[in-house]
Amino acid sequence: MSQRIPADRSDHQGPARRSTTAPGRGGMLAAIVLLAIGSLLGGCEIPATIVYKVAGPLPVPAKYKPPMQPMLVLIENYANPAVTQMDAEPVAMRLIEQLREHAVAPMVGMEELSNVRRTRGESYRSMKVYEIGQAVGAKQVLYVELIECDVMIESGGELMRGTGRARVRMVDVAGGVTSWPDGASAGEPVEVRTPLLQARNGADEPLLRAMIHASLADRIAKLFYSWQPEYESQ
């Protein structure tokens, strides 16, 4: 039986190709046809490169499929709330949009969370994750600990790169425990890095920060639905 982890907030660490869209279902059908032809030809194997070029890469399954119940997205750095003010909200907005687009679960609006923060005042910080979920009417909380979201200068100040790191877990509100991932209180790690850009007196920092937000939201959302990797020509 999998271990169930209490859903607390206070034990978190602080901050410290060229391609085209894959062929999709038609390509999958083509792959099946190719495999069938191979079996009819006396078990001859169709080279994997041919199958890939016709069908494209296989879909990546969801790591966890949440129940279709109201979900709150809660992103914060408990040890350093200042991180939340600058980066958590834009990541949350993009993440909620993507989860809605893929019908992962009914989403609780960010305004509900803002109301709880405002009305609870100082006591909000001592609330458990499941208590916050209860306060907004959610049945589950997608809790994201935003460990790092930073823009760094490299190569003697000539280049800039953005990096983001987070840990993700799903909290069951009724039970007050982590429902996913099993046996991992810290959560599922997610890490992103942007391409290097030329540094131009800080002008590119907002662009890089927006890229971090978008990449983090995309990586986190894809934990919860099946998705099709990009097709890379070989």
N, C-alpha and C positions, 0 to 999 in steps of 0.2 A: 504493500500500500504506500502511495506517495506521501511524503511529508508535507504537512500543511503549515505554512509560515505565517505567523501573526503579521498583520499589515500595519507596521509602524512607520513613522517618518523620521524619527530622531537619530537613526543609526547610519545615516548616509554620509559619505565622505564629501568634502568640499572640492573646489576647483583645483585644483592644483595649478576616339576611334571612329573611328569612322564606322557608321552602322546605319541600317535601315530597319523599319519595323518588321518583325517576324511574320511569316505567312499565316500563322493562326490555325483555325480549325481545318481549313482546306489542306494546309501542309501536313497536319496530323493524319488526315485521311490518306494523303499520298504516301506517308511513311508506312501505314498499315498495308497499303497495296504493294509497296516494294517488298515488305517482309513476306507477304503472301506469295508473291512471285518467286522469292528466294526458296520458299518451301516447296513450291511446285517444280522447281528446277532441281529436285533431288537434294534439298538441304543446302544448296549453295548460299553462302553468306553474302549479303549485299554490303559493300564497304560502308563503314560508318560515315565517311566523308560524303558519300552520295546521299545517304539518308538525311544528313544534316543540311546539305545544300537544297534538297527538295522540301523537307519538312521544317527546317529551322530547329532551334533548341527546344527542348521539352519545357512545359510550364513548371514553375517552381511552386510547390504546394505551400499553403499557409502553415506556419509553425504552430498556430493556435487559432481555432475558430470560436470566437466568443458567442455566447447565446444571444438571440435576438431580443435583448432587453436594454432599457435605457442605460447609456454609457456616458460617464463623465471623463473628459480628458483633463488630467491634472499634471502640469509640468512645473517643476520648481527645483531650486537647489536649496534644500532646507538649511544647510550650514552657511550659505551665503545668499540671502534673499536678494541682494543687489543684482545677481545674475538674472533672476526672474524678471526684473523690471525691463531689462534691455532685450533679452533673447527668448524667454519662455513664451511670451504672448504670440509673437509672429510664428514660432514653430507650432504652437497649439492651433492657431487659425488655419495654417496649411494642413496640419494633420487631420483636423476635424473635417475639412473640405474633402480630403482624399478618402477618409473613412465613409463619409456620406456618399460619395460618388460610387464607391464599390459596395454599398449596402452592407457594411460590416455589422452595424447595429444602429438603433435609433440613438441619436446624439443629444446630450444635454447641452444647451447653449452656454457660451462663455459668460453671458450676462448673469446667469444664475450663480455661478461661482463668484463673480465680482460682488454680487449682493451679499453672499455669505461672508466674504472677507470684510466688507464694509460694516455689516451689522454685528458681527462677532468681535470686531476690533482686536485687542491684544490676545483674547482667548483663542482666536483662530489658530495661532501658532501651536497651541497645545493639542489641537484636535487630531485624532487618528484619521488615517485615510478613509476608512469605512464610515466614520462619523461625518466627514465632509460629503461623502456620497449620499448618506442619509439626508443631510441638510438640503441637498439640491434635488432629491427625488430620484437618484440614480440607483440601479441595481448592481452595477459594476463600475469600477474606476480603472481607467488606463493610466497608471502612475508612471511618469517619466522623471527620473532624477537626472537633471541636466548638469553633468559634471564639468564639461568644458565647452566653450563656444568662443573661439578666439581667432584673431588675425595676427600672424607673426611675420616679421621681416626676415628674409634670408639673403644669402649671397652678398653680404656687406651692405645691405640696404637697397639693393637693386630690384629684388623680387619679393612678392608677398604671397602668402598662402593662408587659407582658412582651415581650421580644424574644429571638429565637434565630436564630443563623446557623451554618451548617455547610457543609463541602465533602465530597462523597461520591465514592468510586471503588471499583471492584471489582478485586481483585488475584488473579491466577492464581498459585497456590502452586507448581505444578510449574515454571513458567517464571520465577517471581520478577518478573513485570512487571504493570503495570496493564492489565487487559483491557478496561476501560470507565471513563470515556469515552475515545475515541480522541484522541490528540494533546493531551490536557489534563492535565498532571501535577498541577495543583492540585485537580482533581475538579469534579464537578457542584455548583454552588452551590444551597443551599436556605436560605430565609429565612422566618421566621414572626413575626407580631405578634399579640398578644392584644387583645381589646377593652379600652377604658379602664374602670377600676373606681374607685369612690370609695375614697380612702385612709382607713383607719380604724386609725391607730396601728400600722401594719404587719401588721394581722390578715389582710390579703388577700394578703400576699406568698407564703405557701405555696400558696394557690389559683392564683395567677398562674404560679408556677413549675411546678406540675403541669400547667397548660394549655400552657405552652411545651413540656414534655416530650412530652405527647400529640400536639401539633401537629407537632413535628419528626419524631416517629416515623411519623406518618401520611403526611407529605409524602415522607419518604425511602422508605417502603415502596411507595408508589404509583409510584415510578420503575420498579418491577420487575414490575408486573402491570397488566393492563387494568382500568380502573375506570369507574364510571358517575357523572358529575357529578350534583349535586342538581338537581331540577326547580324552576325558579323561574316562578311564574305571571306572565303578562304582560298 
